[in-house]
Amino acid sequence: NSNIALLNDEYGVDINVIRNSILQHPDSYLRNTELFRNILVRVEEELGIPRNSGMLLYGMHFLCTSSKKIIESKCQLLKSFGWTEYDVSVLMRRHPPIFQMSEENIRKKLGFLMAELGYKPEYLATHSVLLGSSLEKRMTPRYRVLLVLKEKGLLDYNFYTAIIKSEKQFLKIFIEPFKEDVPGLLELYQSHKGCSNIDAISS
């Protein structure tokens, strides 16, 4: 396939990375090579993602599936929360998949992270995993646990650091050591996650 050759030969993208990308987003590769090349040029020029970035293929898929009107609408949404053009461009380079989320999803996450937790745009732009995390399944449940532990004077922990922990790590650090001090802590966590049991707790 000439598109694969283009990425591998001219952009230096590892063939295994390309294969994984194709498995995830096959439709993005079903374009003639000239159009495909133009999209890659736009990834660099419009999104500011360099060709040696691990985000190159994500940016390519993003442009393949999003119109300029949709992209501009998402950018305006961020700016309505006080983001500058620079903040938006940093987020775009670091995590283009965020711009593929629905506007409602982005708005809810910004409301939680900025209004409730007080994060500033420049921090969120450079710690994009926060906006990339599920509000219902990850951020809210973990925040509620951290809040209880802090209110009881047991632990005061950085929210971002807690978010990037794996499920098993989070349970080991924030749930298991405090089960006796805070009865019902696991159940609180489970209820916010919308589940009735967590296998990792016993692993």
Stockholm file with secondary structure:
# STOCKHOLM 1.0

chainA/1-203         NSNIALLNDEYGVDINVIRNSILQHPDSYLRNTELFRNILVRVEEELGIPRNSGMLLYGMHFLCTSSKKIIESKCQLLKSFGWTEYDVSVLMRRHPPIFQMSEENIRKKLGFLMAELGYKPEYLATHSVLLGSSLEKRMTPRYRVLLVLKEKGLLDYNFYTAIIKSEKQFLKIFIEPFKEDVPGLLELYQSHKGCSNIDAISS
#=GR chainA/1-203 SS CHHHHIIIIISCCCHHHHHHHHHHCGGGGCSCHHHHHHHHHHHHHTSCCCTTSTTHHHHHHHHHHCCHHHHHHHHHHHHHTTCCHHHHHHHHHHCGGGGGSCHHHHHHHHIIIIIISCCCHHHHHHSTHHHHSCIIIIIHHHHHHHHHHHHTTSCCCCHHHHHTSCHHHHIIIIIGGGTTTSTTHHHHHHHHHTCSCCGGGGC
#=GC SS_cons         CHHHHIIIIISCCCHHHHHHHHHHCGGGGCSCHHHHHHHHHHHHHTSCCCTTSTTHHHHHHHHHHCCHHHHHHHHHHHHHTTCCHHHHHHHHHHCGGGGGSCHHHHHHHHIIIIIISCCCHHHHHHSTHHHHSCIIIIIHHHHHHHHHHHHTTSCCCCHHHHHTSCHHHHIIIIIGGGTTTSTTHHHHHHHHHTCSCCGGGGC
//
